[in-house]
Amino acid sequence: MKIMVCIKQVIDSDAEIAVDDASVWPKTDERAEFHINRFDECALEEAVLMKDAHKDISVDVISVGPPRVSDALKRAMGMGCDHAIHIRTDTEGFLSPFVTASWIAAMALKKKYDLILTGMLSEDLMQGQVGPIISERLGLPCAVGIVHERLMLPQKKIYTEREIEGGARQRLEIDLPAVLAIQTGINQPRYPSLSNLLKANRYKIEIIDSASFAHAEPRQEVVATGCPRKTRAGRLLAGSQDEKARELYRILKKKALIL
């Protein structure tokens, strides 16, 4: 059985960024730190857990992006993946999820995977499009928000539970091959050991130039990027505790927040 995990390298939330007026996209300096999207880390861990529990399972990891993405792929190898594929781009700017998914789907079509895992969302864009678009491009069943799964190899199915509204869960048995978008909380991603990371650093990543794929027309573009404007200001209440309590009560009652 062959599993492919799609990962994205995202910028650290504490990193300082500035908006590039030319590309209308955030830019960073050489000191900025990047890491694997945490939703994708859970998808990685789930694939490695399947590999640990069943024989004859191999796990490939794939990512799209500039040369720095190789660091994320090496970490994934250190977590237990068997092969890494880097679809290399020349830009740090915005890349349409449709284009990303189309390239990944083209690779998956060549290698004929039995299961494709993605994260539910990316921490930067939070659109949750790549997994469903891959499934549509390949004509495969897809389920998102997965919080539990169990392989049913003799039946060539996978049992899943997904989050739906109101805290309920939907239970599905899905025919393989399939695409699953994994939710955080399904597992605790492992920290790769130093020895595994050193081995991964020596591993040769399969690099594919994005220009080698058929042209995929972006379905969206970034018009502008900017920092949120400050629309509200805090108010500091003065006086004794009783006076502040009465004033707070008056404000909340005026806004119909209490009866």
TORKOL-4160 file (C-alpha; in steps of 0.2 Angstrom, whole numbers, padded with zeros to 4 digits, m for minus):
259
<pt num="1" X="0000" Y="0000" Z="0000"/>
<pt num="2" X="0006" Y="0017" Z="m0005"/>
<pt num="3" X="0002" Y="0033" Z="0005"/>
<pt num="4" X="0006" Y="0051" Z="0000"/>
<pt num="5" X="0006" Y="0065" Z="0013"/>
<pt num="6" X="0005" Y="0083" Z="0007"/>
<pt num="7" X="0013" Y="0096" Z="0018"/>
<pt num="8" X="0016" Y="0115" Z="0017"/>
<pt num="9" X="0030" Y="0125" Z="0025"/>
<pt num="10" X="0023" Y="0140" Z="0034"/>
<pt num="11" X="0031" Y="0155" Z="0042"/>
<pt num="12" X="0032" Y="0155" Z="0061"/>
<pt num="13" X="0018" Y="0165" Z="0069"/>
<pt num="14" X="0031" Y="0176" Z="0079"/>
<pt num="15" X="0041" Y="0181" Z="0064"/>
<pt num="16" X="0041" Y="0199" Z="0058"/>
<pt num="17" X="0034" Y="0202" Z="0041"/>
<pt num="18" X="0032" Y="0216" Z="0029"/>
<pt num="19" X="0021" Y="0218" Z="0014"/>
<pt num="20" X="0030" Y="0219" Z="m0002"/>
<pt num="21" X="0021" Y="0232" Z="m0012"/>
<pt num="22" X="0026" Y="0225" Z="m0029"/>
<pt num="23" X="0020" Y="0207" Z="m0025"/>
<pt num="24" X="0006" Y="0212" Z="m0013"/>
<pt num="25" X="0012" Y="0198" Z="m0003"/>
<pt num="26" X="0021" Y="0197" Z="0014"/>
<pt num="27" X="0040" Y="0196" Z="0013"/>
<pt num="28" X="0052" Y="0190" Z="0026"/>
<pt num="29" X="0071" Y="0192" Z="0029"/>
<pt num="30" X="0084" Y="0178" Z="0031"/>
<pt num="31" X="0081" Y="0177" Z="0049"/>
<pt num="32" X="0063" Y="0172" Z="0048"/>
<pt num="33" X="0059" Y="0154" Z="0054"/>
<pt num="34" X="0048" Y="0142" Z="0045"/>
<pt num="35" X="0040" Y="0125" Z="0050"/>
<pt num="36" X="0028" Y="0112" Z="0044"/>
<pt num="37" X="0010" Y="0117" Z="0045"/>
<pt num="38" X="0003" Y="0109" Z="0061"/>
<pt num="39" X="m0012" Y="0102" Z="0052"/>
<pt num="40" X="0000" Y="0093" Z="0040"/>
<pt num="41" X="0011" Y="0087" Z="0055"/>
<pt num="42" X="m0005" Y="0077" Z="0061"/>
<pt num="43" X="m0007" Y="0070" Z="0044"/>
<pt num="44" X="0011" Y="0065" Z="0043"/>
<pt num="45" X="0010" Y="0057" Z="0060"/>
<pt num="46" X="m0006" Y="0047" Z="0055"/>
<pt num="47" X="0003" Y="0040" Z="0040"/>
<pt num="48" X="0018" Y="0035" Z="0050"/>
<pt num="49" X="0006" Y="0026" Z="0063"/>
<pt num="50" X="m0002" Y="0017" Z="0049"/>
<pt num="51" X="0015" Y="0011" Z="0043"/>
<pt num="52" X="0020" Y="0006" Z="0060"/>
<pt num="53" X="0004" Y="m0004" Z="0062"/>
<pt num="54" X="0004" Y="m0013" Z="0045"/>
<pt num="55" X="0016" Y="m0022" Z="0035"/>
<pt num="56" X="0020" Y="m0017" Z="0017"/>
<pt num="57" X="0015" Y="0002" Z="0018"/>
<pt num="58" X="0026" Y="0015" Z="0011"/>
<pt num="59" X="0024" Y="0034" Z="0015"/>
<pt num="60" X="0029" Y="0047" Z="0002"/>
<pt num="61" X="0029" Y="0066" Z="0007"/>
<pt num="62" X="0027" Y="0080" Z="m0005"/>
<pt num="63" X="0028" Y="0098" Z="m0004"/>
<pt num="64" X="0027" Y="0113" Z="m0016"/>
<pt num="65" X="0037" Y="0129" Z="m0014"/>
<pt num="66" X="0054" Y="0137" Z="m0015"/>
<pt num="67" X="0071" Y="0129" Z="m0011"/>
<pt num="68" X="0068" Y="0132" Z="0008"/>
<pt num="69" X="0054" Y="0119" Z="0008"/>
<pt num="70" X="0068" Y="0105" Z="0008"/>
<pt num="71" X="0070" Y="0108" Z="0027"/>
<pt num="72" X="0052" Y="0103" Z="0030"/>
<pt num="73" X="0053" Y="0088" Z="0019"/>
<pt num="74" X="0069" Y="0082" Z="0028"/>
<pt num="75" X="0060" Y="0084" Z="0045"/>
<pt num="76" X="0046" Y="0073" Z="0038"/>
<pt num="77" X="0059" Y="0060" Z="0033"/>
<pt num="78" X="0065" Y="0061" Z="0051"/>
<pt num="79" X="0048" Y="0057" Z="0057"/>
<pt num="80" X="0047" Y="0041" Z="0047"/>
<pt num="81" X="0043" Y="0044" Z="0029"/>
<pt num="82" X="0051" Y="0034" Z="0015"/>
<pt num="83" X="0053" Y="0046" Z="0001"/>
<pt num="84" X="0052" Y="0065" Z="m0002"/>
<pt num="85" X="0046" Y="0074" Z="m0017"/>
<pt num="86" X="0049" Y="0093" Z="m0019"/>
<pt num="87" X="0039" Y="0102" Z="m0033"/>
<pt num="88" X="0051" Y="0117" Z="m0034"/>
<pt num="89" X="0045" Y="0135" Z="m0038"/>
<pt num="90" X="0055" Y="0150" Z="m0040"/>
<pt num="91" X="0044" Y="0162" Z="m0031"/>
<pt num="92" X="0040" Y="0166" Z="m0013"/>
<pt num="93" X="0024" Y="0174" Z="m0017"/>
<pt num="94" X="0006" Y="0168" Z="m0017"/>
<pt num="95" X="0002" Y="0152" Z="m0026"/>
<pt num="96" X="m0016" Y="0147" Z="m0029"/>
<pt num="97" X="m0022" Y="0132" Z="m0020"/>
<pt num="98" X="m0029" Y="0126" Z="m0037"/>
<pt num="99" X="m0012" Y="0126" Z="m0045"/>
<pt num="100" X="m0004" Y="0118" Z="m0030"/>
<pt num="101" X="m0017" Y="0104" Z="m0030"/>
<pt num="102" X="m0016" Y="0102" Z="m0049"/>
<pt num="103" X="0003" Y="0099" Z="m0048"/>
<pt num="104" X="0001" Y="0087" Z="m0033"/>
<pt num="105" X="m0013" Y="0077" Z="m0042"/>
<pt num="106" X="m0002" Y="0075" Z="m0058"/>
<pt num="107" X="0011" Y="0067" Z="m0047"/>
<pt num="108" X="m0001" Y="0056" Z="m0038"/>
<pt num="109" X="m0008" Y="0050" Z="m0055"/>
<pt num="110" X="0009" Y="0044" Z="m0060"/>
<pt num="111" X="0013" Y="0035" Z="m0044"/>
<pt num="112" X="m0004" Y="0028" Z="m0041"/>
<pt num="113" X="m0006" Y="0030" Z="m0022"/>
<pt num="114" X="m0019" Y="0021" Z="m0012"/>
<pt num="115" X="m0022" Y="0035" Z="0001"/>
<pt num="116" X="m0018" Y="0053" Z="0000"/>
<pt num="117" X="m0018" Y="0063" Z="0016"/>
<pt num="118" X="m0018" Y="0082" Z="0018"/>
<pt num="119" X="m0020" Y="0094" Z="0033"/>
<pt num="120" X="m0037" Y="0101" Z="0036"/>
<pt num="121" X="m0031" Y="0119" Z="0034"/>
<pt num="122" X="m0015" Y="0129" Z="0032"/>
<pt num="123" X="m0010" Y="0141" Z="0046"/>
<pt num="124" X="m0007" Y="0155" Z="0034"/>
<pt num="125" X="m0021" Y="0155" Z="0021"/>
<pt num="126" X="m0034" Y="0144" Z="0031"/>
<pt num="127" X="m0044" Y="0139" Z="0015"/>
<pt num="128" X="m0044" Y="0120" Z="0016"/>
<pt num="129" X="m0045" Y="0118" Z="m0003"/>
<pt num="130" X="m0030" Y="0108" Z="m0008"/>
<pt num="131" X="m0037" Y="0091" Z="m0002"/>
<pt num="132" X="m0054" Y="0092" Z="m0010"/>
<pt num="133" X="m0047" Y="0099" Z="m0026"/>
<pt num="134" X="m0034" Y="0085" Z="m0027"/>
<pt num="135" X="m0049" Y="0072" Z="m0025"/>
<pt num="136" X="m0059" Y="0081" Z="m0038"/>
<pt num="137" X="m0044" Y="0081" Z="m0050"/>
<pt num="138" X="m0041" Y="0063" Z="m0048"/>
<pt num="139" X="m0060" Y="0058" Z="m0046"/>
<pt num="140" X="m0057" Y="0050" Z="m0029"/>
<pt num="141" X="m0069" Y="0050" Z="m0014"/>
<pt num="142" X="m0064" Y="0063" Z="m0001"/>
<pt num="143" X="m0068" Y="0067" Z="0018"/>
<pt num="144" X="m0062" Y="0082" Z="0028"/>
<pt num="145" X="m0061" Y="0086" Z="0046"/>
<pt num="146" X="m0055" Y="0068" Z="0050"/>
<pt num="147" X="m0052" Y="0065" Z="0069"/>
<pt num="148" X="m0051" Y="0046" Z="0069"/>
<pt num="149" X="m0047" Y="0033" Z="0056"/>
<pt num="150" X="m0044" Y="0014" Z="0054"/>
<pt num="151" X="m0038" Y="0005" Z="0039"/>
<pt num="152" X="m0049" Y="m0010" Z="0033"/>
<pt num="153" X="m0036" Y="m0017" Z="0021"/>
<pt num="154" X="m0045" Y="m0034" Z="0017"/>
<pt num="155" X="m0060" Y="m0024" Z="0011"/>
<pt num="156" X="m0049" Y="m0011" Z="0003"/>
<pt num="157" X="m0058" Y="0003" Z="0013"/>
<pt num="158" X="m0054" Y="0015" Z="0027"/>
<pt num="159" X="m0066" Y="0019" Z="0042"/>
<pt num="160" X="m0066" Y="0037" Z="0047"/>
<pt num="161" X="m0074" Y="0049" Z="0059"/>
<pt num="162" X="m0076" Y="0067" Z="0054"/>
<pt num="163" X="m0081" Y="0082" Z="0064"/>
<pt num="164" X="m0097" Y="0090" Z="0059"/>
<pt num="165" X="m0108" Y="0104" Z="0067"/>
<pt num="166" X="m0113" Y="0104" Z="0085"/>
<pt num="167" X="m0099" Y="0093" Z="0091"/>
<pt num="168" X="m0106" Y="0078" Z="0082"/>
<pt num="169" X="m0096" Y="0065" Z="0072"/>
<pt num="170" X="m0100" Y="0058" Z="0055"/>
<pt num="171" X="m0094" Y="0040" Z="0053"/>
<pt num="172" X="m0089" Y="0034" Z="0035"/>
<pt num="173" X="m0082" Y="0019" Z="0027"/>
<pt num="174" X="m0073" Y="0025" Z="0011"/>
<pt num="175" X="m0067" Y="0014" Z="m0003"/>
<pt num="176" X="m0048" Y="0016" Z="m0007"/>
<pt num="177" X="m0040" Y="0025" Z="m0015"/>
<pt num="178" X="m0046" Y="0040" Z="m0007"/>
<pt num="179" X="m0041" Y="0058" Z="0000"/>
<pt num="180" X="m0043" Y="0063" Z="0018"/>
<pt num="181" X="m0040" Y="0080" Z="0026"/>
<pt num="182" X="m0034" Y="0077" Z="0044"/>
<pt num="183" X="m0039" Y="0088" Z="0059"/>
<pt num="184" X="m0028" Y="0093" Z="0073"/>
<pt num="185" X="m0030" Y="0083" Z="0089"/>
<pt num="186" X="m0031" Y="0066" Z="0080"/>
<pt num="187" X="m0014" Y="0062" Z="0087"/>
<pt num="188" X="0001" Y="0070" Z="0095"/>
<pt num="189" X="0015" Y="0072" Z="0081"/>
<pt num="190" X="0031" Y="0064" Z="0086"/>
<pt num="191" X="0047" Y="0073" Z="0088"/>
<pt num="192" X="0060" Y="0066" Z="0076"/>
<pt num="193" X="0076" Y="0059" Z="0085"/>
<pt num="194" X="0093" Y="0067" Z="0081"/>
<pt num="195" X="0099" Y="0051" Z="0073"/>
<pt num="196" X="0084" Y="0051" Z="0061"/>
<pt num="197" X="0086" Y="0069" Z="0057"/>
<pt num="198" X="0104" Y="0066" Z="0053"/>
<pt num="199" X="0099" Y="0051" Z="0041"/>
<pt num="200" X="0086" Y="0062" Z="0033"/>
<pt num="201" X="0099" Y="0076" Z="0029"/>
<pt num="202" X="0109" Y="0063" Z="0019"/>
<pt num="203" X="0093" Y="0058" Z="0009"/>
<pt num="204" X="0092" Y="0064" Z="m0009"/>
<pt num="205" X="0075" Y="0072" Z="m0011"/>
<pt num="206" X="0066" Y="0070" Z="m0028"/>
<pt num="207" X="0065" Y="0087" Z="m0035"/>
<pt num="208" X="0053" Y="0092" Z="m0049"/>
<pt num="209" X="0053" Y="0109" Z="m0058"/>
<pt num="210" X="0035" Y="0116" Z="m0057"/>
<pt num="211" X="0038" Y="0122" Z="m0075"/>
<pt num="212" X="0037" Y="0103" Z="m0081"/>
<pt num="213" X="0019" Y="0102" Z="m0077"/>
<pt num="214" X="0004" Y="0107" Z="m0089"/>
<pt num="215" X="m0001" Y="0124" Z="m0086"/>
<pt num="216" X="m0015" Y="0126" Z="m0073"/>
<pt num="217" X="m0024" Y="0143" Z="m0073"/>
<pt num="218" X="m0025" Y="0150" Z="m0055"/>
<pt num="219" X="m0043" Y="0152" Z="m0049"/>
<pt num="220" X="m0039" Y="0166" Z="m0037"/>
<pt num="221" X="m0027" Y="0180" Z="m0035"/>
<pt num="222" X="m0021" Y="0192" Z="m0021"/>
<pt num="223" X="m0027" Y="0210" Z="m0025"/>
<pt num="224" X="m0019" Y="0217" Z="m0009"/>
<pt num="225" X="m0012" Y="0213" Z="0008"/>
<pt num="226" X="m0011" Y="0224" Z="0023"/>
<pt num="227" X="m0012" Y="0224" Z="0042"/>
<pt num="228" X="m0030" Y="0225" Z="0050"/>
<pt num="229" X="m0035" Y="0243" Z="0055"/>
<pt num="230" X="m0038" Y="0247" Z="0073"/>
<pt num="231" X="m0057" Y="0249" Z="0074"/>
<pt num="232" X="m0060" Y="0249" Z="0092"/>
<pt num="233" X="m0052" Y="0256" Z="0108"/>
<pt num="234" X="m0052" Y="0250" Z="0126"/>
<pt num="235" X="m0060" Y="0260" Z="0139"/>
<pt num="236" X="m0052" Y="0261" Z="0157"/>
<pt num="237" X="m0065" Y="0263" Z="0171"/>
<pt num="238" X="m0060" Y="0275" Z="0185"/>
<pt num="239" X="m0066" Y="0276" Z="0203"/>
<pt num="240" X="m0068" Y="0264" Z="0217"/>
<pt num="241" X="m0073" Y="0245" Z="0214"/>
<pt num="242" X="m0091" Y="0249" Z="0217"/>
<pt num="243" X="m0091" Y="0263" Z="0205"/>
<pt num="244" X="m0082" Y="0253" Z="0192"/>
<pt num="245" X="m0094" Y="0239" Z="0194"/>
<pt num="246" X="m0109" Y="0250" Z="0192"/>
<pt num="247" X="m0102" Y="0258" Z="0177"/>
<pt num="248" X="m0098" Y="0241" Z="0169"/>
<pt num="249" X="m0116" Y="0235" Z="0173"/>
<pt num="250" X="m0123" Y="0251" Z="0165"/>
<pt num="251" X="m0112" Y="0248" Z="0149"/>
<pt num="252" X="m0116" Y="0230" Z="0147"/>
<pt num="253" X="m0135" Y="0234" Z="0150"/>
<pt num="254" X="m0135" Y="0248" Z="0137"/>
<pt num="255" X="m0127" Y="0236" Z="0124"/>
<pt num="256" X="m0141" Y="0223" Z="0129"/>
<pt num="257" X="m0127" Y="0210" Z="0134"/>
<pt num="258" X="m0136" Y="0208" Z="0151"/>
<pt num="259" X="m0154" Y="0209" Z="0156"/>
